[in-house]
Amino acid sequence: MEKILLTLLIGVIAGIIDVLPMLKMKLDKYASLSAFTFYLTMPFIIFNLNLLENIWWIKGGIVSLVLALPIIITVAKEDKMGTIPIAIMAVVLGTFIGVAGHFLGLM
């Protein structure tokens, strides 16, 4: 139960970090909710994936970027400049999630 709560806490923190700039820019509330949900669930995927175990420090960034690709493609239709920040945040927050999970013993 403790692992689930820690995983959820990491997801909430990552989601808040991603959504705060979106709220400041007054983006669509559904886009903000979608981003928060993405990062809320991302730690559960990263921590339970048995691939890339030898490169734990970048595992989260890679997994997060790969899973963000459908979002990036969808956003590219409307706003090509929005794809770069999404990709950067996916790598940065995914790496944060992976490193936090490694040091907290969740992976």
A tleap script that builds the chain and sets N, CA, C and O, in Angstrom:
source leaprc.protein.ff14SB
mol = sequence {
  NMET GLU LYS ILE LEU LEU THR LEU LEU ILE
  GLY VAL ILE ALA GLY ILE ILE ASP VAL LEU
  PRO MET LEU LYS MET LYS LEU ASP LYS TYR
  ALA SER LEU SER ALA PHE THR PHE TYR LEU
  THR MET PRO PHE ILE ILE PHE ASN LEU ASN
  LEU LEU GLU ASN ILE TRP TRP ILE LYS GLY
  GLY ILE VAL SER LEU VAL LEU ALA LEU PRO
  ILE ILE ILE THR VAL ALA LYS GLU ASP LYS
  MET GLY THR ILE PRO ILE ALA ILE MET ALA
  VAL VAL LEU GLY THR PHE ILE GLY VAL ALA
  GLY HIE PHE LEU GLY LEU CMET
}
set mol.1.N position { 0.818 -1.192 0.000 }
set mol.1.CA position { 0.000 0.000 0.000 }
set mol.1.C position { 0.866 1.262 0.000 }
set mol.1.O position { 0.540 2.257 -0.648 }
set mol.2.N position { 1.978 1.197 0.743 }
set mol.2.CA position { 2.888 2.341 0.801 }
set mol.2.C position { 3.485 2.648 -0.570 }
set mol.2.O position { 3.646 3.812 -0.938 }
set mol.3.N position { 3.812 1.596 -1.325 }
set mol.3.CA position { 4.374 1.801 -2.667 }
set mol.3.C position { 3.360 2.464 -3.598 }
set mol.3.O position { 3.716 3.316 -4.412 }
set mol.4.N position { 2.103 2.065 -3.471 }
set mol.4.CA position { 1.075 2.664 -4.316 }
set mol.4.C position { 0.912 4.142 -3.982 }
set mol.4.O position { 0.790 4.971 -4.885 }
set mol.5.N position { 0.909 4.478 -2.703 }
set mol.5.CA position { 0.759 5.881 -2.302 }
set mol.5.C position { 1.961 6.718 -2.729 }
set mol.5.O position { 1.793 7.856 -3.168 }
set mol.6.N position { 3.174 6.173 -2.606 }
set mol.6.CA position { 4.368 6.895 -3.067 }
set mol.6.C position { 4.344 7.090 -4.579 }
set mol.6.O position { 4.693 8.159 -5.080 }
set mol.7.N position { 3.934 6.064 -5.295 }
set mol.7.CA position { 3.823 6.159 -6.750 }
set mol.7.C position { 2.793 7.221 -7.130 }
set mol.7.O position { 3.023 8.023 -8.035 }
set mol.8.N position { 1.678 7.219 -6.445 }
set mol.8.CA position { 0.640 8.213 -6.701 }
set mol.8.C position { 1.134 9.625 -6.368 }
set mol.8.O position { 0.836 10.569 -7.099 }
set mol.9.N position { 1.872 9.773 -5.293 }
set mol.9.CA position { 2.411 11.074 -4.903 }
set mol.9.C position { 3.382 11.604 -5.952 }
set mol.9.O position { 3.344 12.786 -6.295 }
set mol.10.N position { 4.247 10.740 -6.460 }
set mol.10.CA position { 5.179 11.147 -7.516 }
set mol.10.C position { 4.404 11.585 -8.755 }
set mol.10.O position { 4.769 12.570 -9.397 }
set mol.11.N position { 3.342 10.864 -9.096 }
set mol.11.CA position { 2.517 11.231 -10.243 }
set mol.11.C position { 1.815 12.565 -10.046 }
set mol.11.O position { 1.721 13.361 -10.980 }
set mol.12.N position { 1.327 12.813 -8.847 }
set mol.12.CA position { 0.661 14.091 -8.562 }
set mol.12.C position { 1.652 15.238 -8.678 }
set mol.12.O position { 1.341 16.278 -9.259 }
set mol.13.N position { 2.847 15.050 -8.125 }
set mol.13.CA position { 3.873 16.101 -8.198 }
set mol.13.C position { 4.245 16.387 -9.655 }
set mol.13.O position { 4.313 17.545 -10.065 }
set mol.14.N position { 4.486 15.333 -10.432 }
set mol.14.CA position { 4.832 15.519 -11.843 }
set mol.14.C position { 3.687 16.178 -12.597 }
set mol.14.O position { 3.922 17.046 -13.438 }
set mol.15.N position { 2.457 15.783 -12.311 }
set mol.15.CA position { 1.301 16.381 -12.970 }
set mol.15.C position { 1.158 17.861 -12.661 }
set mol.15.O position { 0.861 18.663 -13.546 }
set mol.16.N position { 1.371 18.219 -11.407 }
set mol.16.CA position { 1.282 19.628 -11.017 }
set mol.16.C position { 2.379 20.443 -11.698 }
set mol.16.O position { 2.131 21.548 -12.181 }
set mol.17.N position { 3.592 19.892 -11.734 }
set mol.17.CA position { 4.702 20.592 -12.393 }
set mol.17.C position { 4.380 20.848 -13.863 }
set mol.17.O position { 4.714 21.907 -14.395 }
set mol.18.N position { 3.738 19.894 -14.518 }
set mol.18.CA position { 3.419 20.066 -15.933 }
set mol.18.C position { 2.240 21.007 -16.143 }
set mol.18.O position { 2.231 21.763 -17.114 }
set mol.19.N position { 1.261 20.980 -15.271 }
set mol.19.CA position { 0.036 21.738 -15.475 }
set mol.19.C position { 0.181 23.208 -15.078 }
set mol.19.O position { -0.492 24.058 -15.660 }
set mol.20.N position { 1.029 23.530 -14.118 }
set mol.20.CA position { 1.162 24.921 -13.678 }
set mol.20.C position { 1.447 25.900 -14.820 }
set mol.20.O position { 0.774 26.928 -14.900 }
set mol.21.N position { 2.411 25.632 -15.704 }
set mol.21.CA position { 2.612 26.564 -16.829 }
set mol.21.C position { 1.401 26.619 -17.768 }
set mol.21.O position { 1.117 27.659 -18.364 }
set mol.22.N position { 0.700 25.505 -17.892 }
set mol.22.CA position { -0.480 25.481 -18.759 }
set mol.22.C position { -1.580 26.373 -18.195 }
set mol.22.O position { -2.270 27.064 -18.945 }
set mol.23.N position { -1.742 26.358 -16.886 }
set mol.23.CA position { -2.742 27.216 -16.258 }
set mol.23.C position { -2.356 28.685 -16.379 }
set mol.23.O position { -3.206 29.548 -16.599 }
set mol.24.N position { -1.062 28.954 -16.234 }
set mol.24.CA position { -0.582 30.333 -16.351 }
set mol.24.C position { -0.833 30.884 -17.754 }
set mol.24.O position { -1.142 32.065 -17.916 }
set mol.25.N position { -0.699 30.027 -18.765 }
set mol.25.CA position { -0.930 30.450 -20.154 }
set mol.25.C position { -2.412 30.388 -20.526 }
set mol.25.O position { -2.785 30.707 -21.655 }
set mol.26.N position { -3.258 29.975 -19.570 }
set mol.26.CA position { -4.709 29.886 -19.773 }
set mol.26.C position { -5.082 28.967 -20.942 }
set mol.26.O position { -5.927 29.297 -21.775 }
set mol.27.N position { -4.424 27.811 -20.973 }
set mol.27.CA position { -4.758 26.821 -21.999 }
set mol.27.C position { -6.066 26.128 -21.636 }
set mol.27.O position { -6.573 26.271 -20.524 }
set mol.28.N position { -6.592 25.393 -22.571 }
set mol.28.CA position { -7.851 24.678 -22.410 }
set mol.28.C position { -7.815 23.783 -21.172 }
set mol.28.O position { -6.818 23.105 -20.923 }
set mol.29.N position { -8.909 23.781 -20.394 }
set mol.29.CA position { -8.939 22.975 -19.171 }
set mol.29.C position { -8.874 21.480 -19.475 }
set mol.29.O position { -8.380 20.706 -18.655 }
set mol.30.N position { -9.358 21.073 -20.622 }
set mol.30.CA position { -9.289 19.656 -20.987 }
set mol.30.C position { -7.860 19.241 -21.335 }
set mol.30.O position { -7.449 18.117 -21.049 }
set mol.31.N position { -7.112 20.143 -21.947 }
set mol.31.CA position { -5.700 19.864 -22.225 }
set mol.31.C position { -4.926 19.751 -20.916 }
set mol.31.O position { -4.060 18.888 -20.778 }
set mol.32.N position { -5.237 20.620 -19.956 }
set mol.32.CA position { -4.571 20.571 -18.650 }
set mol.32.C position { -4.929 19.286 -17.907 }
set mol.32.O position { -4.061 18.650 -17.309 }
set mol.33.N position { -6.193 18.910 -17.943 }
set mol.33.CA position { -6.625 17.670 -17.288 }
set mol.33.C position { -5.994 16.449 -17.950 }
set mol.33.O position { -5.612 15.493 -17.275 }
set mol.34.N position { -5.891 16.490 -19.266 }
set mol.34.CA position { -5.249 15.397 -19.998 }
set mol.34.C position { -3.784 15.260 -19.608 }
set mol.34.O position { -3.301 14.150 -19.387 }
set mol.35.N position { -3.073 16.383 -19.523 }
set mol.35.CA position { -1.656 16.350 -19.142 }
set mol.35.C position { -1.488 15.862 -17.712 }
set mol.35.O position { -0.589 15.071 -17.426 }
set mol.36.N position { -2.350 16.328 -16.812 }
set mol.36.CA position { -2.253 15.883 -15.421 }
set mol.36.C position { -2.487 14.375 -15.317 }
set mol.36.O position { -1.758 13.679 -14.610 }
set mol.37.N position { -3.490 13.877 -16.014 }
set mol.37.CA position { -3.789 12.446 -16.000 }
set mol.37.C position { -2.640 11.638 -16.582 }
set mol.37.O position { -2.321 10.558 -16.084 }
set mol.38.N position { -2.021 12.154 -17.627 }
set mol.38.CA position { -0.879 11.477 -18.248 }
set mol.38.C position { 0.235 11.273 -17.221 }
set mol.38.O position { 0.759 10.169 -17.077 }
set mol.39.N position { 0.592 12.342 -16.512 }
set mol.39.CA position { 1.690 12.237 -15.547 }
set mol.39.C position { 1.268 11.576 -14.242 }
set mol.39.O position { 2.122 11.082 -13.506 }
set mol.40.N position { -0.007 11.555 -13.940 }
set mol.40.CA position { -0.486 10.832 -12.764 }
set mol.40.C position { -0.328 9.328 -12.962 }
set mol.40.O position { 0.011 8.609 -12.021 }
set mol.41.N position { -0.570 8.853 -14.176 }
set mol.41.CA position { -0.477 7.418 -14.453 }
set mol.41.C position { 0.927 6.977 -14.887 }
set mol.41.O position { 1.250 5.791 -14.812 }
set mol.42.N position { 1.745 7.902 -15.332 }
set mol.42.CA position { 3.065 7.554 -15.855 }
set mol.42.C position { 3.951 6.789 -14.859 }
set mol.42.O position { 4.617 5.838 -15.271 }
set mol.43.N position { 3.993 7.157 -13.568 }
set mol.43.CA position { 4.849 6.391 -12.651 }
set mol.43.C position { 4.462 4.913 -12.541 }
set mol.43.O position { 5.330 4.054 -12.388 }
set mol.44.N position { 3.169 4.620 -12.620 }
set mol.44.CA position { 2.736 3.228 -12.539 }
set mol.44.C position { 3.284 2.430 -13.720 }
set mol.44.O position { 3.660 1.268 -13.563 }
set mol.45.N position { 3.331 3.039 -14.886 }
set mol.45.CA position { 3.857 2.360 -16.075 }
set mol.45.C position { 5.372 2.217 -15.977 }
set mol.45.O position { 5.916 1.136 -16.201 }
set mol.46.N position { 6.048 3.311 -15.643 }
set mol.46.CA position { 7.510 3.303 -15.594 }
set mol.46.C position { 8.018 2.313 -14.538 }
set mol.46.O position { 8.954 1.558 -14.798 }
set mol.47.N position { 7.408 2.315 -13.358 }
set mol.47.CA position { 7.887 1.477 -12.264 }
set mol.47.C position { 7.612 -0.006 -12.486 }
set mol.47.O position { 8.303 -0.850 -11.916 }
set mol.48.N position { 6.615 -0.336 -13.306 }
set mol.48.CA position { 6.256 -1.733 -13.515 }
set mol.48.C position { 6.712 -2.285 -14.859 }
set mol.48.O position { 6.415 -3.435 -15.185 }
set mol.49.N position { 7.419 -1.494 -15.634 }
set mol.49.CA position { 7.935 -1.941 -16.922 }
set mol.49.C position { 9.293 -2.605 -16.705 }
set mol.49.O position { 10.175 -2.023 -16.072 }
set mol.50.N position { 9.459 -3.790 -17.214 }
set mol.50.CA position { 10.703 -4.537 -17.004 }
set mol.50.C position { 11.729 -4.331 -18.104 }
set mol.50.O position { 12.717 -5.063 -18.165 }
set mol.51.N position { 11.521 -3.363 -18.965 }
set mol.51.CA position { 12.494 -3.062 -20.010 }
set mol.51.C position { 13.437 -1.963 -19.529 }
set mol.51.O position { 13.097 -1.203 -18.621 }
set mol.52.N position { 14.582 -1.879 -20.115 }
set mol.52.CA position { 15.552 -0.806 -19.867 }
set mol.52.C position { 16.020 -0.743 -18.412 }
set mol.52.O position { 16.317 0.343 -17.914 }
set mol.53.N position { 16.090 -1.854 -17.739 }
set mol.53.CA position { 16.502 -1.872 -16.330 }
set mol.53.C position { 17.957 -1.441 -16.143 }
set mol.53.O position { 18.305 -0.899 -15.094 }
set mol.54.N position { 18.800 -1.669 -17.129 }
set mol.54.CA position { 20.220 -1.323 -17.002 }
set mol.54.C position { 20.465 0.178 -17.119 }
set mol.54.O position { 21.495 0.673 -16.660 }
set mol.55.N position { 19.550 0.894 -17.715 }
set mol.55.CA position { 19.706 2.345 -17.842 }
set mol.55.C position { 18.569 3.049 -17.084 }
set mol.55.O position { 17.814 3.824 -17.671 }
set mol.56.N position { 18.458 2.776 -15.793 }
set mol.56.CA position { 17.366 3.269 -14.956 }
set mol.56.C position { 17.295 4.786 -14.939 }
set mol.56.O position { 16.209 5.344 -14.781 }
set mol.57.N position { 18.427 5.471 -15.098 }
set mol.57.CA position { 18.443 6.930 -15.000 }
set mol.57.C position { 17.726 7.615 -16.154 }
set mol.57.O position { 17.307 8.764 -16.014 }
set mol.58.N position { 17.572 6.944 -17.290 }
set mol.58.CA position { 16.890 7.539 -18.439 }
set mol.58.C position { 15.643 6.741 -18.844 }
set mol.58.O position { 14.921 7.132 -19.761 }
set mol.59.N position { 15.400 5.633 -18.157 }
set mol.59.CA position { 14.252 4.786 -18.476 }
set mol.59.C position { 12.951 5.591 -18.469 }
set mol.59.O position { 12.152 5.474 -19.399 }
set mol.60.N position { 12.729 6.396 -17.448 }
set mol.60.CA position { 11.505 7.172 -17.344 }
set mol.60.C position { 11.350 8.161 -18.482 }
set mol.60.O position { 10.254 8.334 -19.015 }
set mol.61.N position { 12.449 8.816 -18.860 }
set mol.61.CA position { 12.402 9.784 -19.947 }
set mol.61.C position { 12.057 9.136 -21.276 }
set mol.61.O position { 11.277 9.683 -22.054 }
set mol.62.N position { 12.630 7.982 -21.535 }
set mol.62.CA position { 12.371 7.278 -22.793 }
set mol.62.C position { 10.922 6.793 -22.849 }
set mol.62.O position { 10.229 6.999 -23.846 }
set mol.63.N position { 10.474 6.153 -21.780 }
set mol.63.CA position { 9.107 5.624 -21.752 }
set mol.63.C position { 8.089 6.757 -21.865 }
set mol.63.O position { 7.116 6.652 -22.612 }
set mol.64.N position { 8.315 7.829 -21.129 }
set mol.64.CA position { 7.402 8.963 -21.157 }
set mol.64.C position { 7.345 9.602 -22.545 }
set mol.64.O position { 6.264 9.948 -23.022 }
set mol.65.N position { 8.486 9.760 -23.189 }
set mol.65.CA position { 8.508 10.339 -24.532 }
set mol.65.C position { 7.787 9.440 -25.534 }
set mol.65.O position { 7.015 9.928 -26.359 }
set mol.66.N position { 8.029 8.153 -25.468 }
set mol.66.CA position { 7.375 7.229 -26.399 }
set mol.66.C position { 5.858 7.250 -26.210 }
set mol.66.O position { 5.106 7.249 -27.185 }
set mol.67.N position { 5.413 7.267 -24.947 }
set mol.67.CA position { 3.971 7.279 -24.703 }
set mol.67.C position { 3.336 8.644 -24.983 }
set mol.67.O position { 2.119 8.736 -25.148 }
set mol.68.N position { 4.138 9.689 -25.036 }
set mol.68.CA position { 3.622 11.025 -25.358 }
set mol.68.C position { 3.525 11.255 -26.864 }
set mol.68.O position { 2.926 12.242 -27.291 }
set mol.69.N position { 4.093 10.379 -27.669 }
set mol.69.CA position { 4.079 10.574 -29.124 }
set mol.69.C position { 2.680 10.769 -29.707 }
set mol.69.O position { 2.518 11.645 -30.556 }
set mol.70.N position { 1.657 10.006 -29.304 }
set mol.70.CA position { 0.317 10.276 -29.853 }
set mol.70.C position { -0.190 11.684 -29.514 }
set mol.70.O position { -0.846 12.326 -30.335 }
set mol.71.N position { 0.116 12.155 -28.310 }
set mol.71.CA position { -0.282 13.509 -27.919 }
set mol.71.C position { 0.461 14.524 -28.777 }
set mol.71.O position { -0.132 15.489 -29.258 }
set mol.72.N position { 1.750 14.308 -28.966 }
set mol.72.CA position { 2.568 15.224 -29.761 }
set mol.72.C position { 2.054 15.302 -31.194 }
set mol.72.O position { 1.989 16.385 -31.774 }
set mol.73.N position { 1.696 14.174 -31.757 }
set mol.73.CA position { 1.172 14.152 -33.129 }
set mol.73.C position { -0.155 14.889 -33.210 }
set mol.73.O position { -0.395 15.626 -34.167 }
set mol.74.N position { -1.013 14.702 -32.226 }
set mol.74.CA position { -2.310 15.389 -32.205 }
set mol.74.C position { -2.133 16.897 -32.079 }
set mol.74.O position { -2.810 17.661 -32.767 }
set mol.75.N position { -1.230 17.326 -31.207 }
set mol.75.CA position { -0.985 18.758 -31.012 }
set mol.75.C position { -0.354 19.370 -32.261 }
set mol.75.O position { -0.628 20.525 -32.585 }
set mol.76.N position { 0.484 18.614 -32.963 }
set mol.76.CA position { 1.168 19.133 -34.152 }
set mol.76.C position { 0.183 19.575 -35.232 }
set mol.76.O position { 0.498 20.455 -36.034 }
set mol.77.N position { -0.987 18.982 -35.257 }
set mol.77.CA position { -2.006 19.363 -36.242 }
set mol.77.C position { -2.419 20.825 -36.064 }
set mol.77.O position { -2.605 21.541 -37.047 }
set mol.78.N position { -2.562 21.264 -34.824 }
set mol.78.CA position { -3.019 22.621 -34.532 }
set mol.78.C position { -1.880 23.602 -34.268 }
set mol.78.O position { -1.962 24.766 -34.659 }
set mol.79.N position { -0.819 23.138 -33.605 }
set mol.79.CA position { 0.240 24.040 -33.142 }
set mol.79.C position { 1.588 23.335 -33.214 }
set mol.79.O position { 1.970 22.621 -32.286 }
set mol.80.N position { 2.301 23.533 -34.305 }
set mol.80.CA position { 3.586 22.858 -34.481 }
set mol.80.C position { 4.617 23.268 -33.430 }
set mol.80.O position { 5.468 22.462 -33.054 }
set mol.81.N position { 4.549 24.510 -32.953 }
set mol.81.CA position { 5.502 24.982 -31.943 }
set mol.81.C position { 5.229 24.369 -30.565 }
set mol.81.O position { 6.113 24.373 -29.708 }
set mol.82.N position { 4.042 23.852 -30.346 }
set mol.82.CA position { 3.707 23.241 -29.065 }
set mol.82.C position { 4.288 21.855 -28.876 }
set mol.82.O position { 4.303 21.330 -27.763 }
set mol.83.N position { 4.768 21.258 -29.958 }
set mol.83.CA position { 5.281 19.895 -29.851 }
set mol.83.C position { 6.618 19.824 -29.111 }
set mol.83.O position { 6.880 18.857 -28.396 }
set mol.84.N position { 7.448 20.825 -29.277 }
set mol.84.CA position { 8.771 20.811 -28.635 }
set mol.84.C position { 8.659 20.881 -27.113 }
set mol.84.O position { 9.299 20.082 -26.429 }
set mol.85.N position { 7.863 21.812 -26.549 }
set mol.85.CA position { 7.731 21.811 -25.085 }
set mol.85.C position { 7.135 20.522 -24.534 }
set mol.85.O position { 7.523 20.072 -23.456 }
set mol.86.N position { 6.203 19.928 -25.257 }
set mol.86.CA position { 5.608 18.671 -24.793 }
set mol.86.C position { 6.668 17.579 -24.747 }
set mol.86.O position { 6.746 16.827 -23.776 }
set mol.87.N position { 7.484 17.489 -25.794 }
set mol.87.CA position { 8.544 16.471 -25.829 }
set mol.87.C position { 9.572 16.711 -24.725 }
set mol.87.O position { 10.018 15.768 -24.071 }
set mol.88.N position { 9.947 17.971 -24.521 }
set mol.88.CA position { 10.927 18.283 -23.482 }
set mol.88.C position { 10.378 17.933 -22.104 }
set mol.88.O position { 11.074 17.321 -21.293 }
set mol.89.N position { 9.130 18.319 -21.836 }
set mol.89.CA position { 8.535 18.009 -20.532 }
set mol.89.C position { 8.386 16.504 -20.340 }
set mol.89.O position { 8.548 16.005 -19.226 }
set mol.90.N position { 8.082 15.782 -21.401 }
set mol.90.CA position { 7.965 14.327 -21.292 }
set mol.90.C position { 9.294 13.714 -20.868 }
set mol.90.O position { 9.333 12.847 -19.996 }
set mol.91.N position { 10.379 14.164 -21.484 }
set mol.91.CA position { 11.700 13.613 -21.142 }
set mol.91.C position { 12.112 14.038 -19.734 }
set mol.91.O position { 12.570 13.211 -18.945 }
set mol.92.N position { 11.952 15.325 -19.415 }
set mol.92.CA position { 12.382 15.833 -18.105 }
set mol.92.C position { 11.555 15.221 -16.974 }
set mol.92.O position { 12.116 14.695 -16.013 }
set mol.93.N position { 10.234 15.285 -17.081 }
set mol.93.CA position { 9.401 14.739 -16.012 }
set mol.93.C position { 9.480 13.214 -15.955 }
set mol.93.O position { 9.434 12.633 -14.872 }
set mol.94.N position { 9.598 12.569 -17.105 }
set mol.94.CA position { 9.772 11.120 -17.107 }
set mol.94.C position { 11.058 10.705 -16.424 }
set mol.94.O position { 11.088 9.722 -15.685 }
set mol.95.N position { 12.128 11.458 -16.673 }
set mol.95.CA position { 13.402 11.179 -16.008 }
set mol.95.C position { 13.283 11.426 -14.506 }
set mol.95.O position { 13.788 10.639 -13.706 }
set mol.96.N position { 12.614 12.519 -14.120 }
set mol.96.CA position { 12.369 12.789 -12.699 }
set mol.96.C position { 11.614 11.631 -12.053 }
set mol.96.O position { 11.974 11.189 -10.962 }
set mol.97.N position { 10.586 11.143 -12.710 }
set mol.97.CA position { 9.798 10.028 -12.180 }
set mol.97.C position { 10.668 8.787 -12.019 }
set mol.97.O position { 10.631 8.128 -10.980 }
set mol.98.N position { 11.456 8.467 -13.053 }
set mol.98.CA position { 12.308 7.286 -12.999 }
set mol.98.C position { 13.369 7.369 -11.918 }
set mol.98.O position { 13.595 6.394 -11.202 }
set mol.99.N position { 14.019 8.506 -11.787 }
set mol.99.CA position { 15.060 8.687 -10.774 }
set mol.99.C position { 14.450 8.634 -9.375 }
set mol.99.O position { 14.999 7.995 -8.477 }
set mol.100.N position { 13.312 9.309 -9.193 }
set mol.100.CA position { 12.643 9.280 -7.889 }
set mol.100.C position { 12.239 7.856 -7.523 }
set mol.100.O position { 12.421 7.426 -6.384 }
set mol.101.N position { 11.695 7.133 -8.487 }
set mol.101.CA position { 11.312 5.753 -8.234 }
set mol.101.C position { 12.487 4.857 -7.908 }
set mol.101.O position { 12.378 3.962 -7.070 }
set mol.102.N position { 13.610 5.093 -8.565 }
set mol.102.CA position { 14.798 4.297 -8.297 }
set mol.102.C position { 15.306 4.528 -6.864 }
set mol.102.O position { 15.597 3.580 -6.134 }
set mol.103.N position { 15.406 5.794 -6.484 }
set mol.103.CA position { 15.951 6.108 -5.164 }
set mol.103.C position { 14.973 5.821 -4.034 }
set mol.103.O position { 15.391 5.670 -2.886 }
set mol.104.N position { 13.676 5.742 -4.334 }
set mol.104.CA position { 12.701 5.377 -3.306 }
set mol.104.C position { 12.422 3.871 -3.297 }
set mol.104.O position { 11.606 3.389 -2.511 }
set mol.105.N position { 13.104 3.138 -4.172 }
set mol.105.CA position { 12.961 1.674 -4.205 }
set mol.105.C position { 11.648 1.192 -4.803 }
set mol.105.O position { 11.162 0.120 -4.443 }
set mol.106.N position { 11.079 1.958 -5.696 }
set mol.106.CA position { 9.812 1.587 -6.302 }
set mol.106.C position { 9.967 0.840 -7.622 }
set mol.106.O position { 8.999 0.285 -8.142 }
set mol.107.N position { 11.172 0.827 -8.158 }
set mol.107.CA position { 11.402 0.143 -9.441 }
set mol.107.C position { 12.090 -1.186 -9.207 }
set mol.107.O position { 12.370 -1.913 -10.160 }
savepdb mol mol.pdb
quit
